[in-house]
Amino acid sequence: MRSKAVVSGIPITTTIAALTSTVEGLMDKHDFGRFEVCSLQEYHRHVKK
């Protein structure tokens, strides 16, 4: 099922945690109107401590 989804360009999640993160990201996209993609290292540099 995963390989068919990837070949078809359909996003797929395999865990509840991944699904939750996906939904949160889509909600943020809706609220803010854009995505910002960065590496994990860059993300941690910007996290307020």
Backbone as JSON, one array per atom type, in Angstrom:
{
  "sequence": "MRSKAVVSGIPITTTIAALTSTVEGLMDKHDFGRFEVCSLQEYHRHVKK",
  "N": [[0.83, -1.18, 0.0], [1.95, 1.25, 0.8], [3.98, 1.7, -1.15], [2.46, 2.0, -3.49], [1.05, 4.33, -2.85], [3.16, 6.19, -2.66], [4.2, 6.13, -5.28], [1.98, 7.15, -6.58], [1.94, 9.68, -5.62], [0.6, 10.26, -3.3], [0.23, 11.33, -0.02], [1.19, 9.49, 2.93], [0.79, 8.2, 6.18], [2.13, 6.3, 8.87], [1.85, 6.01, 11.55], [0.03, 6.98, 14.51], [1.11, 9.2, 15.78], [2.51, 10.43, 13.67], [0.37, 11.04, 12.0], [-1.02, 12.85, 13.64], [0.86, 14.95, 13.75], [0.9, 15.65, 11.05], [-1.72, 16.6, 10.65], [-1.67, 18.78, 12.42], [0.26, 20.35, 11.13], [-1.08, 20.91, 8.72], [-3.21, 22.4, 9.73], [-1.8, 24.62, 10.72], [-0.83, 25.59, 8.28], [-3.22, 26.38, 7.15], [-3.96, 28.4, 8.98], [-1.79, 30.24, 8.85], [-1.13, 30.45, 6.2], [1.14, 29.6, 4.83], [3.97, 27.39, 4.41], [6.98, 26.7, 6.14], [9.94, 25.29, 5.46], [12.58, 23.59, 6.97], [15.77, 22.32, 8.12], [16.15, 19.9, 10.78], [18.15, 20.67, 12.56], [18.31, 23.43, 12.06], [15.76, 24.16, 12.83], [15.86, 23.7, 15.61], [17.69, 25.65, 16.34], [16.12, 27.9, 16.19], [14.14, 27.6, 18.08], [12.6, 28.9, 20.89], [14.13, 29.26, 23.99]],
  "CA": [[0.0, 0.0, 0.0], [2.83, 2.42, 0.86], [4.65, 1.95, -2.43], [1.45, 2.52, -4.44], [0.77, 5.72, -2.47], [4.33, 6.99, -3.02], [4.22, 6.23, -6.74], [0.84, 7.98, -6.99], [2.08, 11.02, -5.05], [-0.37, 10.4, -2.22], [0.88, 11.26, 1.29], [0.76, 8.38, 3.77], [1.41, 8.14, 7.5], [2.05, 4.93, 9.37], [1.62, 6.01, 12.99], [-0.89, 8.01, 15.0], [1.92, 10.4, 16.02], [2.76, 11.07, 12.37], [-0.91, 11.59, 11.55], [-1.27, 14.03, 14.46], [1.76, 16.0, 13.28], [0.43, 16.05, 9.73], [-2.93, 17.41, 10.83], [-1.25, 20.05, 13.02], [0.91, 21.12, 10.08], [-2.1, 21.41, 7.79], [-3.95, 23.46, 10.42], [-0.94, 25.79, 10.71], [-0.84, 26.09, 6.91], [-4.5, 27.07, 6.99], [-3.95, 29.6, 9.81], [-0.74, 31.18, 8.5], [-1.09, 30.59, 4.76], [2.39, 29.16, 4.19], [4.83, 26.43, 5.1], [8.41, 27.0, 6.15], [10.66, 24.03, 5.56], [13.97, 23.74, 7.4], [16.34, 21.11, 8.71], [15.92, 19.74, 12.21], [19.14, 21.48, 13.26], [17.89, 24.82, 11.94], [14.56, 24.31, 13.66], [16.27, 23.79, 17.02], [18.34, 26.96, 16.54], [15.09, 28.94, 16.29], [13.22, 27.32, 19.18], [12.84, 29.77, 22.03], [14.5, 28.47, 25.18]],
  "C": [[0.89, 1.25, 0.0], [3.46, 2.72, -0.49], [3.68, 2.49, -3.48], [1.15, 3.99, -4.14], [1.92, 6.62, -2.9], [4.38, 7.19, -4.53], [3.12, 7.16, -7.25], [0.93, 9.4, -6.46], [1.09, 11.3, -3.94], [0.36, 10.3, -0.89], [0.32, 10.09, 2.12], [1.49, 8.48, 5.11], [1.18, 6.74, 8.05], [1.85, 4.85, 10.88], [0.63, 7.11, 13.36], [-0.12, 9.3, 15.26], [2.19, 11.14, 14.72], [1.48, 11.71, 11.83], [-1.24, 12.86, 12.32], [-0.41, 15.2, 14.0], [1.34, 16.53, 11.92], [-0.77, 16.97, 9.83], [-2.57, 18.76, 11.43], [-0.57, 20.95, 11.97], [-0.08, 21.7, 9.09], [-2.93, 22.52, 8.43], [-3.12, 24.74, 10.47], [-0.9, 26.42, 9.32], [-2.11, 26.9, 6.67], [-4.49, 28.4, 7.74], [-2.98, 30.66, 9.3], [-0.55, 31.35, 7.0], [0.2, 30.16, 4.09], [3.07, 28.1, 5.05], [6.24, 26.97, 5.1], [9.13, 25.69, 6.41], [12.09, 24.31, 5.98], [14.45, 22.42, 7.98], [16.03, 21.06, 10.2], [16.89, 20.61, 13.02], [18.76, 22.97, 13.22], [16.67, 25.09, 12.81], [14.95, 24.51, 15.12], [17.02, 25.09, 17.33], [17.32, 28.05, 16.76], [14.1, 28.73, 17.43], [13.59, 28.21, 20.36], [13.07, 28.92, 23.27], [14.08, 29.16, 26.43]]
}
